[in-house]
Amino acid sequence: MAGRGIMTKIFCTPYAQDFWELKAVFHDGTIYIMERETPERLESSSGRTEREKLMTYWGYRFETLSTVDIPPQDLENGDPQRKRAVLEARQHSSIVNTNNQFCSVVRTKLGSNEIVMGAEVDCMLAKNKPVGSRQSVYAELKTNRVIMNEHQHKNYMRHKLLRVYFQCWLAGIPTVIMGFRDDHGRLQKIEHIRTPDIPRMVRGHHDMWDAVICINFADAVLNWLWREIGEKRGGLRRDGGGGGGGRAGGDGITSGTENTGSSSPTSVLGDGRSISAPPSSIAAKATADAIVYRIYRTRAEQGNAICIEELDESSFLPF
């Protein structure tokens, strides 16, 4: 059980160079994974430049200007004065509220690993409240600098689309709305991108990523975590074992196939389902009677490996 951001880090690791560190708790047959606050992470967050903070604001501002908090059809058919007030307030206020979030809880499967994760959903592309599955109209809002040359285009394809793809694919979000801005934060154009199309967009380009490699890598990491924590330390063994690769959403996949992006996670808890508490709350309650583990990716100069530490014991998975 984990947040989508944590799972995205794991999936993107084969093509990313960033160091990450997580914390895991094994409790009642389940591994709960969360971010681990480290001095480096806190320093990185507090040491951002004013320019970096401004670009973050532009992203939130794009979300604010792109969305309304009531179904558009209700706004169109309702009181004209109310419509004007809603639209003008959205346009003229420079304040963005980052605490306004809608979180979806997704249950899916990767190989033999069952995963429950929370994921923030930016908006729905629907004039009315959907009658059936809400996932079909979910959309992710993103911003990027206007692409001016081949180098910028390569960075966009290799780094931006890699992370965007797995953010959306893991949560079953079918559409990305990408707003391209200039260096002054002015919106220049908007593109609608289908999530299943992203792997095909980068395929065939030099020095790009392969979604199949990321999926099989994440499957191997989760199997390894289960062996190290669930079996060796928790004394549990599951039928069937891991391996062979797999994909979120339940469709089997093996190394070498190109069946990427063709399905979504199987269900969203919340449509007639419930969950008792978010992963961080459960993990916090479990720490009193469970073992806490540190999971981290080594820095580039130390070689590529993912490590687990429990007190004076440690294990590592090189890659």
C-alpha positions, 0 to 999 in steps of 0.5 A: 500500500502506497501513494501513487508518487512512490510507485511512480518513483519505482517505475521510473527508476531505470531511466531516472538518476534521482536519489530517493528514500522511502520508509516501509512498515510490515503489518498484518501481512501488508507492506505499507510504503511512505516517503521518508523525510531526510535532511537532504529532502528537507534541504531540497524543499527549502532551498528552491530558488524564487524562479523554481517557486514561481514555476510551481505556482504557474502549474497550480495557476493553470489548474485553477484557471482550467477547472470549476468546482461544479459541473459545467452543465449546471453552470451553463443552465443556472443563474447567469449572475452566478456563472459570471461571478464564478468565472470572474473570481477564477480569472481575477484572483491570483490565489491558488489553494493547493489544499483543494484535492480529490484523491482516488484510491485505486486497487490494482495488480502487478504480476503477483503483487496486489497494490492499493494506492492513493492518487490525486486526480486533477479534474474530470472532463465531463459536463455532468456528473458521470453515471458510471465509472468516473475513471473514464473522464479523469484528466491530469493537468500539466504544464511545460515550457514551450518547446523551441529546439530539438534538445528541449523536445528530447528532454520533454519526451525522455523525462517529462512524458516518462513521469506523466505516463506512469502517473496517469497509467497507474491511476487509470487516468486516460487523458493528459491536458498539457499547457505550454507556457513561455518564460513569463508564464503566459499560456501559448497552447494546449494539447490533449494527449491520450495516456495510452498513446504516450509510449508510442510517441517516444517509441523509435526515438533515440535514447528514450524509455521503454514502458515494458522495461519499467513495468518489469523492473517495478514487478521485480522490485516489488517481488524482491521487497516481498521476499525480503520483508514478507517472507524473510522477516514476516515469515509469510509465503504466497502461492505462485511466487513472483516474476515473469513481469506483469502490468497494473490492470491485470493484463499479463505482460512479458518482456519484449511485448509492446502491449503498453497503455491498453488498460487501466487499474481494475477498480476505484475504491469509493464507487460503492467501496470504502477503505478504513484509513490512508496508508500513512495513518495505518502505517503510523498506527502499526509502528508500535508493533511492527518493524520499520524498514528504510528503502532507498536508491543509492546515489549514482556515484555509489552504483545502481542499487535499491537497498533495504535496512532494518536496524543492523541488517541490510539487503540490496538489489543491484540493477 
